[in-house]
């Protein structure tokens, strides 16, 4: 098949949506498909264009057999609701010439649009209409619902307008998919689709990310001893996790010198967290940059307990992508989740982590106290088993490929199908 992927994020970004879209593109190319990508300069989660890409305009590169067309975009120094809107629309504006050129030059069997941003599908919708190309919209999170719940926009009429625009674009898709059962329910409840969205979950390569002995972890590299009790938060440092609670917990454990908190990652919230460490005079919190993929298994083998923290308002609007790696590595996660959400239900049902109330410092402290004094081997075993059974990269992408072939057949004229 000849495929076009559109996503503001793509490889070589190490975390978030770009990681998965990059792996998807590379996997499809490895199966013999022709894959074009229209994307921006890599900038996430640091919110700074990566050094090798700074100062460049439109250009094309090749990554793992994929033809990647890069567009410049505005990346704000400080991420606010307004600056993020400008950031996202700058990518749509800069990518428009690439779409226009393809209207007259290239025939695709399918266009795959990955959101957020929710309005990313505007240009793919127009292209699909003009060229009679099947359009697959994949929702990695529900951006407008999230913005509403987090109070990022106060004007009710404006939010209603955004929901209306989202509905119009989703209606034009041949296929809509998302990453969890809870998000499928959220999309179905919008009552804009005639068919139930497909489940297309995030995955992990369980042959690469696997349990490692402590001797192969990054403890020595990070200056930690084998007897330290290590708590790790890794990934994007954003607004929807409520990460300031980590500082409250670190202050509680300040008198226990063997308890160490690692924060590995980057994002818009990192500066605020570093300021909190200084303000509270914490000596048991350590910041490290994102680690390269080849070190991920070693990083995930480093802690005694992983943290997966979300605000209550984010329940079922996003499923933490970092969880896949933790599970594959056989880690035990302390998860803040609301009952009757996908995250809560899957962790509880499969007994692969400890659940606590979101946005509660006392709950986090109590959960950590329990986790650091309990045998967690049962949870670790269940986590690895779940990843192998439900999150296998090969199995998930094989099903995705089969669904793409089915979409292609549906779109062929009857005489050719």
C-alpha positions as CSV (number, residue, x, y, z in Angstrom):
1,X,0.0,0.0,0.0
2,X,1.0,3.6,-0.5
3,X,0.3,5.4,2.8
4,X,0.5,9.0,4.0
5,X,0.8,9.7,7.7
6,X,0.1,13.2,9.2
7,X,1.2,14.0,12.7
8,X,2.8,17.0,14.4
9,X,5.0,14.6,16.3
10,X,7.3,11.9,14.9
11,X,10.6,10.2,15.4
12,X,13.2,10.9,16.7
13,X,11.1,12.1,19.6
14,X,11.6,9.6,22.5
15,X,8.3,9.9,24.3
16,X,4.7,10.7,23.7
17,X,2.7,10.4,20.5
18,X,5.8,10.9,18.2
19,X,7.4,7.7,19.6
20,X,4.4,5.6,18.6
21,X,3.8,7.3,15.2
22,X,7.5,6.9,14.4
23,X,7.5,3.2,15.3
24,X,4.3,2.7,13.3
25,X,5.8,4.3,10.2
26,X,9.0,2.3,10.5
27,X,7.1,-1.0,11.0
28,X,4.8,-0.4,8.0
29,X,7.8,0.4,5.8
30,X,9.5,-2.8,7.0
31,X,6.5,-4.8,5.7
32,X,7.0,-3.4,2.2
33,X,4.6,-0.5,2.2
34,X,5.5,2.9,0.8
35,X,5.2,5.4,3.6
36,X,5.3,9.2,3.4
37,X,5.0,11.3,6.5
38,X,4.2,15.0,6.8
39,X,5.4,16.2,10.2
40,X,7.0,19.1,12.1
41,X,10.5,19.5,13.5
42,X,11.0,17.3,16.5
43,X,10.5,19.4,19.7
44,X,8.7,17.2,22.3
45,X,8.8,16.9,25.3
46,X,11.4,19.6,25.8
47,X,9.3,22.2,23.9
48,X,12.5,23.2,22.0
49,X,13.3,22.1,18.5
50,X,16.1,19.5,18.6
51,X,19.5,21.0,17.9
52,X,20.1,19.1,14.6
53,X,16.8,20.6,13.2
54,X,17.1,24.2,14.4
55,X,17.0,27.0,11.8
56,X,15.8,24.7,9.0
57,X,12.9,25.2,6.7
58,X,11.0,22.6,4.7
59,X,13.1,19.6,3.9
60,X,12.9,15.8,3.4
61,X,14.8,13.1,5.2
62,X,14.6,9.3,5.3
63,X,14.1,7.4,8.6
64,X,14.0,3.6,8.6
65,X,12.7,3.4,5.0
66,X,10.1,6.2,5.6
67,X,10.1,9.4,3.6
68,X,9.7,12.2,6.2
69,X,8.7,15.6,5.0
70,X,9.5,18.2,7.7
71,X,7.8,21.6,8.2
72,X,8.9,24.5,10.3
73,X,6.6,25.6,13.2
74,X,6.4,28.0,16.1
75,X,7.5,26.4,19.4
76,X,6.7,28.7,22.4
77,X,9.1,29.3,25.2
78,X,6.3,29.2,27.7
79,X,3.4,26.8,27.0
80,X,0.0,28.5,27.6
81,X,-3.4,27.8,26.1
82,X,-3.0,30.6,23.6
83,X,0.6,29.8,22.7
84,X,-0.3,26.2,22.2
85,X,-3.1,27.1,19.8
86,X,-0.7,29.3,17.8
87,X,1.9,26.5,17.8
88,X,-0.6,23.9,16.4
89,X,-2.0,26.2,13.7
90,X,1.5,27.2,12.6
91,X,2.1,23.6,11.7
92,X,-1.1,23.3,9.7
93,X,-0.2,26.5,7.9
94,X,3.4,25.4,7.1
95,X,2.2,21.9,6.0
96,X,-0.4,23.2,3.6
97,X,1.9,23.5,0.6
98,X,2.9,19.8,1.0
99,X,-0.8,18.8,1.0
100,X,-1.5,21.0,-2.1
101,X,1.3,19.4,-4.0
102,X,0.0,15.9,-3.3
103,X,-3.4,16.7,-4.5
104,X,-2.0,16.8,-8.0
105,X,0.9,14.4,-7.8
106,X,0.4,11.4,-5.6
107,X,-2.3,8.7,-5.1
108,X,-2.5,7.1,-1.7
109,X,-4.4,4.0,-0.6
110,X,-5.0,5.7,2.8
111,X,-4.2,8.8,4.8
112,X,-3.6,8.3,8.5
113,X,-4.1,11.4,10.7
114,X,-2.9,11.2,14.3
115,X,-4.5,13.7,16.8
116,X,-4.0,15.8,18.9
117,X,-4.2,18.4,17.9
118,X,-7.9,17.7,17.2
119,X,-7.9,20.1,14.2
120,X,-5.0,18.3,12.6
121,X,-7.5,16.4,10.6
122,X,-8.7,19.5,8.8
123,X,-6.2,19.3,5.9
124,X,-6.4,15.5,5.7
125,X,-10.3,15.8,5.5
126,X,-10.0,18.2,2.6
127,X,-7.4,16.1,0.8
128,X,-9.4,12.9,1.3
129,X,-12.5,14.6,-0.2
130,X,-10.6,16.1,-3.2
131,X,-8.8,12.9,-4.0
132,X,-11.3,10.3,-2.9
133,X,-8.8,8.8,-0.5
134,X,-9.9,6.8,2.6
135,X,-9.1,8.7,5.8
136,X,-8.2,7.1,9.2
137,X,-8.2,9.4,12.2
138,X,-6.5,8.1,15.3
139,X,-7.1,9.8,18.6
140,X,-4.2,9.5,21.1
141,X,-6.2,11.7,23.5
142,X,-9.4,13.8,23.5
143,X,-7.9,17.2,23.4
144,X,-11.0,19.4,23.7
145,X,-12.5,17.3,26.5
146,X,-9.2,17.6,28.3
147,X,-9.0,21.4,27.8
148,X,-12.6,21.7,29.1
149,X,-12.0,19.5,32.2
150,X,-8.7,21.2,33.0
151,X,-10.3,24.7,32.7
152,X,-7.9,25.8,29.9
153,X,-10.7,27.6,28.1
154,X,-13.4,29.5,30.1
155,X,-15.7,30.6,27.3
156,X,-18.5,28.1,27.0
157,X,-19.5,29.2,23.5
158,X,-15.9,28.8,22.3
159,X,-15.7,25.3,23.7
160,X,-19.0,24.4,22.0
161,X,-17.6,25.7,18.7
162,X,-14.5,23.5,19.1
163,X,-16.7,20.4,19.8
164,X,-18.8,21.2,16.7
165,X,-15.7,21.5,14.6
166,X,-14.3,18.2,16.0
167,X,-17.6,16.5,15.2
168,X,-17.6,17.7,11.6
169,X,-14.1,16.4,11.0
170,X,-14.7,13.0,12.7
171,X,-17.8,12.5,10.6
172,X,-15.7,12.7,7.4
173,X,-13.3,9.9,8.5
174,X,-13.6,6.4,7.0
175,X,-12.3,5.0,10.3
176,X,-11.8,6.5,13.7
177,X,-9.7,4.7,16.3
178,X,-8.4,5.4,19.8
179,X,-6.2,3.8,22.4
180,X,-8.5,2.5,25.2
181,X,-12.0,1.1,25.9
182,X,-12.7,4.2,28.1
183,X,-11.8,6.5,25.3
184,X,-13.9,4.5,22.8
185,X,-16.9,5.1,25.1
186,X,-16.1,8.8,25.3
187,X,-16.0,9.1,21.5
188,X,-19.1,7.0,21.1
189,X,-20.9,9.2,23.6
190,X,-20.3,12.2,21.3
191,X,-22.9,10.6,19.0
192,X,-21.2,11.8,15.8
193,X,-20.1,8.5,14.4
194,X,-22.3,5.8,12.7
195,X,-19.8,3.1,13.7
196,X,-18.1,2.3,17.0
197,X,-14.4,3.5,17.0
198,X,-11.8,0.9,16.6
199,X,-9.4,0.0,19.5
200,X,-5.8,0.7,18.4
201,X,-3.9,0.6,21.6
202,X,-0.3,1.8,22.2
203,X,2.2,-1.0,22.3
204,X,5.6,-2.1,23.6
205,X,8.3,-4.3,22.0
206,X,8.3,-6.8,24.8
207,X,11.4,-8.5,23.3
208,X,13.4,-5.3,23.9
209,X,11.8,-3.9,27.0
210,X,12.0,-6.8,29.4
211,X,12.8,-7.4,33.1
212,X,16.5,-6.9,33.9
213,X,18.4,-7.6,37.1
214,X,19.3,-4.6,39.3
215,X,22.9,-5.0,38.3
216,X,22.0,-4.0,34.7
217,X,19.9,-1.0,35.8
218,X,21.1,2.6,35.8
219,X,21.5,2.7,39.6
220,X,25.3,2.9,39.4
221,X,25.2,5.5,36.6
222,X,22.8,7.6,38.7
223,X,24.9,7.3,41.8
224,X,22.4,5.1,43.7
225,X,23.2,2.0,45.8
226,X,21.5,-1.4,45.6
227,X,19.9,-0.8,49.0
228,X,18.3,2.6,48.1
229,X,14.6,2.6,47.9
230,X,14.0,4.3,44.6
231,X,10.8,6.0,43.3
232,X,10.8,6.9,39.6
233,X,8.6,9.2,37.6
234,X,9.6,9.2,33.9
235,X,8.3,10.8,30.8
236,X,6.7,14.1,29.9
237,X,6.6,16.7,32.7
238,X,3.2,18.3,31.9
239,X,0.2,19.8,33.5
240,X,-2.2,16.8,33.6
241,X,-0.3,14.6,35.9
242,X,-0.3,16.8,39.1
243,X,3.5,16.2,39.6
244,X,3.8,18.7,42.5
245,X,2.5,15.9,44.7
246,X,5.9,14.2,44.2
247,X,7.5,17.1,46.1
248,X,5.0,16.7,49.0
249,X,5.9,13.0,49.2
250,X,9.6,13.7,49.0
251,X,9.4,16.2,51.8
252,X,7.6,13.5,53.9
253,X,10.4,11.0,53.3
254,X,13.2,13.5,53.7
255,X,14.2,11.9,57.1
256,X,14.6,8.5,55.4
257,X,17.9,8.9,53.6
258,X,17.6,5.6,51.7
259,X,14.4,6.8,49.9
260,X,15.3,8.6,46.7
261,X,13.0,10.2,44.1
262,X,14.1,10.2,40.4
263,X,12.4,12.4,37.8
264,X,13.6,11.5,34.3
265,X,12.1,13.5,31.5
266,X,11.4,17.0,30.2
267,X,8.4,19.2,29.5
268,X,6.7,22.5,30.2
269,X,6.4,21.7,33.9
270,X,10.0,20.9,34.7
271,X,11.1,24.4,35.6
272,X,8.2,24.7,38.1
273,X,9.2,21.3,39.7
274,X,12.8,22.3,40.0
275,X,11.8,25.5,41.7
276,X,9.7,23.5,44.2
277,X,12.7,21.4,45.0
278,X,14.7,24.6,45.8
279,X,11.8,26.1,47.7
280,X,11.3,23.1,49.9
281,X,15.0,22.4,50.2
282,X,14.7,18.8,49.2
283,X,17.8,16.7,49.0
284,X,16.2,13.5,47.9
285,X,14.9,14.5,44.5
286,X,17.1,14.0,41.4
287,X,16.4,15.2,37.9
288,X,17.8,13.4,34.8
289,X,17.1,13.9,31.1
290,X,15.2,11.5,28.9
291,X,17.2,8.4,28.2
292,X,17.8,7.0,24.7
293,X,15.7,4.0,23.7
294,X,18.6,1.6,24.1
295,X,18.7,2.5,27.8
296,X,15.0,2.3,28.4
297,X,14.9,-1.2,29.8
298,X,17.8,-0.4,32.1
299,X,16.0,2.8,33.3
300,X,12.8,0.9,34.0
301,X,14.8,-1.7,36.0
302,X,16.1,1.1,38.3
303,X,13.3,1.9,40.7
304,X,11.4,-0.1,43.3
305,X,8.2,1.8,42.5
306,X,7.1,3.6,39.3
307,X,4.7,6.5,39.5
308,X,1.8,7.0,37.1
309,X,0.0,10.2,38.2
310,X,-2.9,11.9,36.6
311,X,-5.4,14.5,37.7
312,X,-9.0,13.5,38.3
313,X,-10.2,15.6,35.3
314,X,-8.0,13.6,32.9
315,X,-9.8,10.3,33.7
316,X,-10.4,8.3,30.5
317,X,-9.4,11.3,28.4
318,X,-5.9,10.1,28.0
319,X,-4.2,6.7,28.9
320,X,-0.6,7.2,30.0
321,X,1.7,5.9,27.2
322,X,4.5,5.3,29.7
323,X,2.6,2.5,31.3
324,X,3.3,0.1,28.4
325,X,7.1,0.1,29.1
326,X,6.7,-0.2,32.8
327,X,4.5,-3.3,32.4
328,X,6.8,-4.9,29.9
329,X,9.8,-4.3,32.2
330,X,7.9,-6.1,35.0
331,X,7.7,-2.9,37.1
332,X,5.2,-2.2,39.8
333,X,3.4,1.1,39.4
334,X,1.7,3.2,41.9
335,X,-1.2,4.6,39.8
336,X,-3.6,7.4,40.6
337,X,-6.9,6.7,38.9
338,X,-10.6,7.2,39.5
339,X,-12.8,4.1,39.8
340,X,-14.8,3.0,36.7
341,X,-12.1,4.4,34.3
342,X,-10.1,2.2,32.0
343,X,-6.9,2.8,33.8
344,X,-8.3,1.9,37.2
345,X,-10.2,-1.1,35.9
346,X,-7.3,-2.6,34.0
347,X,-4.8,-2.2,36.9
348,X,-7.3,-3.5,39.4
349,X,-8.5,-6.5,37.3
350,X,-5.1,-7.7,36.4
351,X,-3.5,-6.9,39.8
352,X,-0.5,-5.3,38.1
353,X,-0.1,-2.2,40.3
354,X,-1.2,-0.3,43.3
355,X,-4.1,2.2,43.0
356,X,-4.5,5.5,44.9
357,X,-6.8,8.5,44.8
358,X,-5.7,11.2,42.4
359,X,-4.6,14.7,43.5
360,X,-4.0,13.6,47.1
361,X,-0.7,14.0,48.8
362,X,-1.7,11.8,51.8
363,X,-2.9,9.1,49.4
364,X,0.4,9.2,47.6
365,X,2.4,9.1,50.8
366,X,0.4,6.2,52.1
367,X,0.7,4.3,48.8
368,X,4.5,4.8,48.8
369,X,4.8,3.8,52.4
370,X,3.0,0.5,51.6
371,X,4.8,-0.1,48.3
372,X,8.3,0.4,49.8
373,X,7.6,-2.0,52.7
374,X,5.8,-4.8,50.7
375,X,6.8,-7.7,48.5
376,X,5.8,-6.5,45.0
377,X,6.8,-9.6,43.1
378,X,3.2,-10.6,42.5
379,X,2.4,-7.3,40.8
380,X,5.6,-7.4,38.7
381,X,4.9,-10.9,37.4
382,X,1.3,-9.9,36.5
383,X,2.6,-6.7,34.8
384,X,4.9,-8.6,32.5
385,X,2.3,-11.2,31.7
386,X,-0.2,-8.5,30.7
387,X,2.3,-6.8,28.5
388,X,3.1,-10.0,26.7
389,X,-0.6,-10.9,26.2
390,X,-2.2,-7.5,25.3
391,X,0.5,-5.0,24.4
392,X,2.7,-6.8,21.9
393,X,4.0,-4.5,19.3
394,X,4.0,-7.1,16.6
395,X,0.4,-8.3,17.3
396,X,-1.1,-4.8,17.5
397,X,0.6,-3.5,14.3
398,X,-0.3,-6.7,12.4
399,X,-4.0,-6.1,13.3
400,X,-3.6,-2.5,12.2
401,X,-2.2,-3.6,8.9
402,X,-5.1,-6.0,8.4
403,X,-7.5,-3.2,9.2
404,X,-5.8,-1.0,6.6
405,X,-6.1,-3.7,3.9
406,X,-9.8,-4.0,4.8
407,X,-10.2,-0.2,4.5
408,X,-8.5,-0.3,1.1
409,X,-10.8,-3.0,-0.1
410,X,-13.9,-1.1,1.0
411,X,-12.8,1.9,-0.9
412,X,-12.2,0.1,-4.2
413,X,-14.8,0.3,-7.0
414,X,-16.9,-2.9,-7.0
415,X,-15.3,-4.0,-10.2
416,X,-11.9,-4.0,-8.6
417,X,-12.7,-5.2,-5.0
